[in-house]
């Protein structure tokens, strides 16, 4: 028979497992929906809580970093996408360019298309409700010191869970 995929349920199971610091497995279907693959999250990952405006990094189940962040500007409909991603690269001293902006960052960790985790030296504060009116273009902005620490601790392919 044909498999059914309930994205909301799968995401909730994954979110609960990661927040509970458990190893979990879930199904990922190909575009044709025919072949399930099993993936394991493990105990080393980045958690981005959009409601709290905080980033948490866990290594082997132990919390190594917690920092306030600024995510995508809700007022301008530039919300940071929710979901399960992986860091797909690491670069230093990069200039980010987009519609109406050009920003130099020291630490760039992309997770989805042009969305990534990076330092934001131009910001004076992080956390709270900044993102609602003065948020990013979708990226996860970190204080420079926290971005440096995270960059030094993570590897390419580190899992990233972004949720509200």
C-alpha positions, 0 to 999 in steps of 0.5 A, spaced: 500 500 500 501 507 499 504 510 505 501 516 508 506 522 511 503 526 516 508 532 517 505 535 523 505 529 527 512 527 525 515 534 526 512 534 533 515 527 535 521 529 532 521 536 536 519 532 543 524 527 542 530 532 541 527 537 547 527 530 551 534 529 549 533 522 546 535 519 540 529 518 535 528 515 528 523 517 523 521 516 516 523 520 510 519 519 504 522 520 497 518 525 492 515 519 490 513 517 497 515 510 496 521 509 499 522 510 507 529 512 510 530 511 517 534 517 520 537 518 527 538 525 530 542 523 536 544 527 542 548 532 538 544 538 535 542 545 535 535 547 538 532 554 535 526 556 540 523 561 536 518 563 541 524 564 547 528 567 542 534 562 544 539 558 541 541 551 545 547 547 543 547 540 545 553 535 544 553 528 546 546 530 550 550 535 554 548 543 554 554 546 551 551 553 549 545 557 550 544 564 547 539 569 546 538 570 538 534 575 533 530 571 528 526 573 522 522 579 522 515 577 523 512 584 521 515 584 514 513 576 513 520 574 513 520 569 519 525 564 520 523 557 517 521 552 522 523 544 521 529 540 521 535 542 518 542 540 518 548 545 518 550 544 510 557 548 511 561 553 515 565 559 512 568 565 516 569 572 513 563 572 508 559 578 506 551 576 505 547 579 500 540 580 499 534 584 497 536 591 500 542 589 504 549 587 504 552 585 511 559 582 513 559 576 518 565 573 521 561 566 522 556 563 517 553 556 518 547 555 513 542 551 514 536 552 509 537 555 502 540 562 504 538 562 511 543 561 516 546 562 523 551 567 524 554 573 528 550 580 528 555 585 530 551 591 528 546 589 533 546 592 540 541 587 543 538 580 542 532 576 545 526 578 547 521 581 542 526 584 537 524 579 532 517 582 531 519 589 528 526 589 527 528 582 526 532 579 520 531 577 513 530 570 516 537 568 518 538 567 526 542 572 528 547 571 534 552 575 539 559 575 536 562 571 542 556 566 541 557 565 534 564 564 535 563 559 540 558 555 536 562 555 530 568 552 533 564 547 536 559 544 531 561 540 525 558 540 518 551 536 518 550 538 525 542 537 526 538 543 527 531 543 529 527 550 529 520 551 532 516 555 536 
